[in-house]
Amino acid sequence: MTIVRSQVIGLGAYLPETVLTNSELAKKVDTSDQWIVERTGIRERRIAKQGEKTSDLAVKAAEAALADAKIDVGEIDLIIVATTTPDETFPSVATRVQARLGMTRGAGFDVQAVCSGFVFAVATADNFIKTGAAKTVLVIGAETMSRLMDWTDRTTCVLFGDGAGAIVLRAGEGEGTSKDRGVLNAELYSDGRLHDLLYVDGGPSSTQTTGFLRMQGKDVFKHAVTNTCAAIETSARNGGIAVADIDWIVPHQANQRILDTTAKKLHVPLDRVISTIAHHGNTSAASVPLALAVGVADGRIKKGDLVLLEAMGGGFTWGAALIRW
């Protein structure tokens, strides 16, 4: 007996051209390269130029993913974009991408789970594919987080950057075991009681403004390690494997210390954790696919590897997805 699995057939990424280094940032806010690196591991981040929108980044990543998959846009049934920084309050970024790609069939919508957005989008796409509602889905994580920054707040503005990453998922066959290629499981969680630890202080129905990102860093750190470790362990257990069997953990790139502490708690060697935070910063929903693209491009992630995606974001939201590459 065979089952339907959502298999990754294409991968793409895009980063804006403008690089903002810590030294350059120190000219704008009371900070230093040493202060930022010691506390976060970040050395630089990419910033979208004036007029460059989230949909622009998303389209570039999508085009790269379609080229990698060697398929035409006409084969896409659904576009899901994970973002917390849409071009406009409405319509969705997904419909903007749909139009720009020339896709005239199927549907597109956005998923809002902040930094966990890409994991949530993968889980959503997987369910569409498993139920037969879609065969081929384009999943994108795209953000212009620089537009939500209070550039006088050194505790937040030094952390974030802009970018986009995308994968193409297509229905394939599996035997229902952990040896199958494709998405093996996805575990999603949220806890709205933790709102005040990480949020944006604006919105259409509250202030009628975009607002700025606000964060209580120490509390976020604690919850990030605890929640993501639990999600990883649950995903591994439900996938019928041990955490030690995972070849690569591709985490949300929030803070290098979070990555280090999580790996230590799970007894996972750091060289099996893909880290791009030094050069990307925190790109929210884009961080996981961007890190995934780096790991594949440099040859670390190979066909047949077990890859665990994990993230935690404001709200709080968190989750993990286990994929056989």
JOTA-V118747 format. One record per residue. RES is the residue in one small letter. NEAR is the number of other ideal C-beta (glycine too) atoms within 12 Angstrom. D_CENTER is the distance of its C-alpha to the mean C-alpha in Angstrom with 1 decimal. Layout:
RES_NEAR_D_CENTER ; RES_NEAR_D_CENTER
This chain:
m_8_33.4 ; t_13_30.1 ; i_19_26.9 ; v_27_24.1 ; r_30_20.9 ; s_45_17.8 ; q_32_17.7 ; v_42_15.4 ; i_33_17.8 ; g_36_15.9 ; l_39_13.0 ; g_38_12.7 ; a_41_11.3 ; y_37_12.9 ; l_39_13.6 ; p_36_16.3 ; e_16_19.6 ; t_20_20.4 ; v_23_19.9 ; l_37_20.6 ; t_26_22.0 ; n_33_22.8 ; s_20_26.5 ; e_20_26.1 ; l_35_24.2 ; a_20_27.2 ; k_14_29.5 ; k_20_27.9 ; v_24_27.3 ; d_16_29.1 ; t_29_27.1 ; s_19_27.3 ; d_23_25.5 ; q_15_26.8 ; w_19_25.7 ; i_36_22.1 ; v_25_21.9 ; e_17_23.7 ; r_25_21.6 ; t_39_18.0 ; g_32_18.3 ; i_39_17.1 ; r_27_19.6 ; e_28_18.3 ; r_43_15.5 ; r_35_15.5 ; i_33_16.9 ; a_38_17.3 ; k_19_21.1 ; q_12_23.2 ; g_11_22.9 ; e_28_19.6 ; k_29_17.5 ; t_43_13.9 ; s_38_15.4 ; d_30_16.9 ; l_51_13.7 ; a_54_12.4 ; v_35_15.8 ; k_33_15.8 ; a_50_12.7 ; a_48_14.2 ; e_31_17.6 ; a_31_16.5 ; a_43_15.0 ; l_33_18.2 ; a_21_20.4 ; d_25_18.9 ; a_28_19.6 ; k_12_23.0 ; i_25_23.1 ; d_18_24.2 ; v_29_22.3 ; g_16_25.2 ; e_25_23.8 ; i_40_20.7 ; d_28_21.4 ; l_38_18.3 ; i_48_15.4 ; i_50_12.5 ; v_52_10.4 ; a_54_7.7 ; t_51_8.9 ; t_42_11.1 ; t_44_13.1 ; p_35_15.0 ; d_32_17.9 ; e_17_20.3 ; t_17_20.7 ; f_13_21.4 ; p_18_21.2 ; s_29_17.6 ; v_46_15.5 ; a_43_15.6 ; t_27_19.3 ; r_31_19.4 ; v_46_17.5 ; q_33_19.8 ; a_21_22.8 ; r_26_21.9 ; l_35_21.4 ; g_16_24.7 ; m_30_23.6 ; t_13_26.5 ; r_19_25.9 ; g_26_23.6 ; a_24_21.2 ; g_36_18.0 ; f_30_16.3 ; d_40_13.4 ; v_38_11.5 ; q_34_11.4 ; a_36_9.9 ; v_45_8.7 ; c_48_6.1 ; s_47_6.3 ; g_50_6.0 ; f_58_4.2 ; v_52_6.5 ; f_43_9.1 ; a_50_9.1 ; v_52_9.7 ; a_39_12.3 ; t_37_13.8 ; a_48_14.2 ; d_39_15.7 ; n_26_18.2 ; f_33_19.2 ; i_37_20.0 ; k_29_21.7 ; t_16_23.9 ; g_13_24.9 ; a_20_23.8 ; a_31_21.8 ; k_27_22.1 ; t_36_19.5 ; v_48_16.2 ; l_57_14.0 ; v_60_10.3 ; i_59_8.4 ; g_61_5.5 ; a_57_8.0 ; e_58_9.4 ; t_41_12.8 ; m_47_12.6 ; s_38_16.0 ; r_33_17.6 ; l_39_17.2 ; m_37_18.7 ; d_25_22.2 ; w_23_23.3 ; t_15_26.1 ; d_22_24.0 ; r_24_23.4 ; t_28_21.5 ; t_35_18.5 ; c_35_18.9 ; v_46_18.7 ; l_43_15.2 ; f_48_13.1 ; g_46_12.5 ; d_45_11.6 ; g_52_10.0 ; a_53_8.5 ; g_54_7.7 ; a_53_9.2 ; i_50_11.0 ; v_43_14.4 ; l_47_15.4 ; r_35_19.1 ; a_33_21.6 ; g_24_23.4 ; e_18_25.9 ; g_25_25.7 ; e_18_28.2 ; g_18_26.3 ; t_17_25.9 ; s_27_23.4 ; k_17_24.7 ; d_28_23.3 ; r_27_20.9 ; g_41_17.8 ; v_45_15.7 ; l_41_18.1 ; n_37_16.7 ; a_38_14.0 ; e_35_14.7 ; l_35_13.7 ; y_31_15.3 ; s_26_16.0 ; d_22_18.9 ; g_14_20.0 ; r_10_22.7 ; l_27_20.5 ; h_22_19.8 ; d_18_21.8 ; l_27_19.8 ; l_39_16.9 ; y_27_17.4 ; v_32_18.4 ; d_21_22.2 ; g_19_22.7 ; g_18_22.3 ; p_14_24.6 ; s_9_26.5 ; s_12_26.9 ; t_12_27.5 ; q_10_27.1 ; t_14_25.1 ; t_25_21.5 ; g_21_21.9 ; f_25_20.3 ; l_37_17.7 ; r_23_19.7 ; m_38_18.9 ; q_21_21.1 ; g_26_19.7 ; k_17_21.8 ; d_19_21.2 ; v_38_17.4 ; f_28_17.8 ; k_23_20.0 ; h_33_18.1 ; a_42_14.8 ; v_30_16.8 ; t_25_18.9 ; n_40_16.4 ; t_47_13.8 ; c_32_16.9 ; a_26_18.4 ; a_42_15.5 ; i_47_15.5 ; e_29_19.3 ; t_26_19.4 ; s_41_17.2 ; a_32_19.4 ; r_21_22.5 ; n_19_21.8 ; g_32_21.1 ; g_19_24.5 ; i_26_23.5 ; a_19_23.7 ; v_30_20.9 ; a_17_23.0 ; d_25_22.6 ; i_39_18.9 ; d_29_18.9 ; w_37_15.5 ; i_48_13.0 ; v_46_9.5 ; p_52_8.3 ; h_57_6.2 ; q_52_8.5 ; a_50_10.6 ; n_40_14.0 ; q_31_15.7 ; r_27_18.2 ; i_40_15.8 ; l_41_14.7 ; d_25_18.5 ; t_24_19.7 ; t_41_17.4 ; a_30_18.5 ; k_16_22.1 ; k_22_22.1 ; l_32_21.0 ; h_17_23.5 ; v_31_21.0 ; p_16_22.0 ; l_21_19.7 ; d_15_20.1 ; r_28_18.1 ; v_36_15.0 ; i_39_12.9 ; s_36_12.8 ; t_41_12.2 ; i_38_12.5 ; a_26_16.1 ; h_27_15.5 ; h_46_12.1 ; g_47_12.3 ; n_54_9.6 ; t_54_7.6 ; s_53_6.0 ; a_54_3.5 ; a_56_4.1 ; s_56_4.3 ; v_58_3.6 ; p_58_5.3 ; l_50_7.3 ; a_45_8.4 ; l_48_9.2 ; a_37_11.2 ; v_29_13.0 ; g_35_14.0 ; v_31_15.3 ; a_20_17.0 ; d_14_18.9 ; g_11_20.1 ; r_24_18.8 ; i_30_17.0 ; k_16_19.8 ; k_17_20.8 ; g_16_21.6 ; d_26_19.4 ; l_37_17.8 ; v_45_14.0 ; l_54_12.4 ; l_57_8.6 ; e_56_8.5 ; a_54_7.3 ; m_51_9.6 ; g_52_9.9 ; g_41_13.1 ; g_33_15.4 ; f_35_15.0 ; t_42_12.4 ; w_45_11.2 ; g_43_11.0 ; a_47_10.9 ; a_50_11.4 ; l_45_14.1 ; i_48_14.6 ; r_35_17.8 ; w_30_17.0
